Amino acid sequence: MARIVMKFGGTSVADIERIRKVAERVKAQADQGDEVAVAVSAMAGETDRLVAKVDQVGQLYDLREYDVVVSSGEQVSVGLLAIALQDLGVAARSWLGWQIPVRTDSAHGSARIEQIEIDEIVRRFAEGQVAVVAGFQGLDPQDRITTLGRGGSDTSAVALAAALGADRCDIYTDVDGVYTSDPRIVTRARKLERVTYEEMLEMASQGAKVLQTRSVEMAMKHRVRVQVRSSFQDGPGTLVVDEDEIVEQAVVSGIAYSRDEAKITLLKVPDRPGVAAKIFGPLADAAINVDMIVQNVSPEGDQTDLTFTVGKADLDRAVQVIKEKCTDLGYADILADANVVKVSVIGVGMRSHAGVAQQMFNALADKGINIQVISTSEIKVSVLIAEDYTELALRSLHTAYGLDAD
Amino acid sequence: MARIVMKFGGTSVADIERIRKVAERVKAQADQGDEVAVAVSAMAGETDRLVAKVDQVGQLYDLREYDVVVSSGEQVSVGLLAIALQDLGVAARSWLGWQIPVRTDSAHGSARIEQIEIDEIVRRFAEGQVAVVAGFQGLDPQDRITTLGRGGSDTSAVALAAALGADRCDIYTDVDGVYTSDPRIVTRARKLERVTYEEMLEMASQGAKVLQTRSVEMAMKHRVRVQVRSSFQDGPGTLVVDEDEIVEQAVVSGIAYSRDEAKITLLKVPDRPGVAAKIFGPLADAAINVDMIVQNVSPEGDQTDLTFTVGKADLDRAVQVIKEKCTDLGYADILADANVVKVSVIGVGMRSHAGVAQQMFNALADKGINIQVISTSEIKVSVLIAEDYTELALRSLHTAYGLDAD
């Protein structure tokens, strides 16, 4: 007997037929004698529909009331799934965030889970009852409903698994696992049997939209074994686990990419202390995240070119901020380029292997792909290249690191 | 300064534009310095949509889960109304049934309110905050969400007014008050300035769909002054009050009718003790309500004709029950007639005035309308007539009792 948390997202419960299919999956798990808690999102499209209503009704809205409205989506799906389970003869009840309760802070709209009181759910496990838990929602210290922000249901599931000391947290999604690269581009991409938390975290933040970054952080912190698997097919998915659990670690586990980046270059910036603060301070004040930064070696010693990336959605705003706030800086020109992509090579194995970055640069050079910006971390090398080369770069790197399926 | 409960039904909050209009009305009330609580239904159509989902997902569903799903409709509307109020600069917060809490019994789907804890709402009145309360929902002793059954928001509003000791409970609806008869039929019907609880109760149960019967019972029990008024127009509506508050009481206040009745006649039933029990017992077992009953005087002393009415929706089932369960009774034939209408003359004044029924019979006889069944109560005389005569009967009686507008 195991204790399992299953999580189903909005597309998995998009209509009545799919809710029934989810109920069958949950029944199959419970029929194995496992203790089962199911975390559920709102039916696909519902949250958007509710947010649109809120946007229409008021300008400066109270996020506490926003949370009241949007949390109703999960309330519907847990009730329906509990009924579908009962219809299959499975003892089940729904649990809303406030009923458990899932205690959060008061950051309405993007609350953080602080504690989950699991005693009653565990007591009912012993009676053979399946717990159907509303994802995405909690209760703050003032007993107001909170929501965790978009994709919060993944976090709900992992936090529930942590609180329950679950053997595994299965995240059912529309892909059947984590791949070495995006299979829509790299046809020879392979499904990974296992991946480490650290790698998953890099992949999530590099655009692989399989798991929410926050949920991976939480899984890593509490050592929750997470499995990414398909809602629509049987068979095992990818296990996200501690490094210790991975026997034969490849140097590189995956090639990720993100089209959400845009590049800004300031030409002929004075090369003296305090300049970076003058540029990045105003951007931070405007809540614009800067990712990669590179400063060219000064050719003449007193001026340099500064390049950095921001989110594509922030590009226009970032240029405007710099033009307005950095007037006394004295740069020659500002160039903005949205036609870039960030490609990352990820693997915990590179900690102990030299030459991974060099291999990447060689592979890209072989195809005539120019590298615009480079950044590295302990388990990742990222480069910014022209967007037109995305597919070519991914396929070349996938082959170069020996990741291609047979 | 007064303490006022305002109630808005589903059509009043059917879309964002109407929710804004409701917010303006609430603001106008609050701007008078009144303490205001607003009870709100789900947006029109939402509850039906949610019930349809429940019906689709399971056959034998758990009413506790039904309540979880359908109560989400009011959750959306209170959140939106609170935001709309804040957008107008009114301090407001939403209250769900479990937050107040509105304590009910555990009769899920048709729970009864037992107690409403109003301390926190009253404390916030003192801070100038408007309470936006979800109608239709409560919390049972097991801390599960309950709903009060269709039209339960009227009951929520009246119960809240009773708990708050409110000066008035204003029910905003799509009519502007209670009329002496249905104005769509009787063009000379007049809006009543005041009507007693007892009369309103009879009118509600006789088909005047202005207020839910249960809410009137609750208002009567707790002496809550209820005003029925228009969501869409200004001006006073009709006050539903204690008899003491009505200075000049007319003998007859209104002429109501119900098309929901159907007539069953059993011919040549043996006229002996125990026969009625044999017929009405099985009907009661089948949860079929019998309203009017009349037994003809036996012409030959040992056989009689028995006529009674049931809800039109129950007619076929009632006939079937009698045919199956009353085989040993020995009746000659069973006749069913759905083309009937019940017309009622209502007024607390008739307690002290003789001849009201006689006046009714005369007025109908003058127009050649045949009375099929008669039943009376202390403040009501009802007759069953052929449905084709509905309009003629209503207009004739309205004139006969001097109710016509000038």
Interface residues (C-beta under 8 A of the other chain):
Chain A: I16 I19 R20 L50 K53 V54 Q56 V57 G58 Q59 L60 Y61 D62 R64 E65 Y66 D67 V68 V69 S71 S72 G73 Q75 V76 V78 G79 L80 A82 I83 A84 Q86 D87 R93 S94 L96 W98 Q99 D143 R144 I145
Chain B: I16 I19 R20 L50 K53 V54 Q56 V57 G58 Q59 L60 Y61 D62 R64 E65 Y66 D67 V68 V69 S71 S72 G73 Q75 V76 V78 G79 L80 A82 I83 A84 Q86 D87 R93 S94 L96 W98 Q99 D143 R144 I145
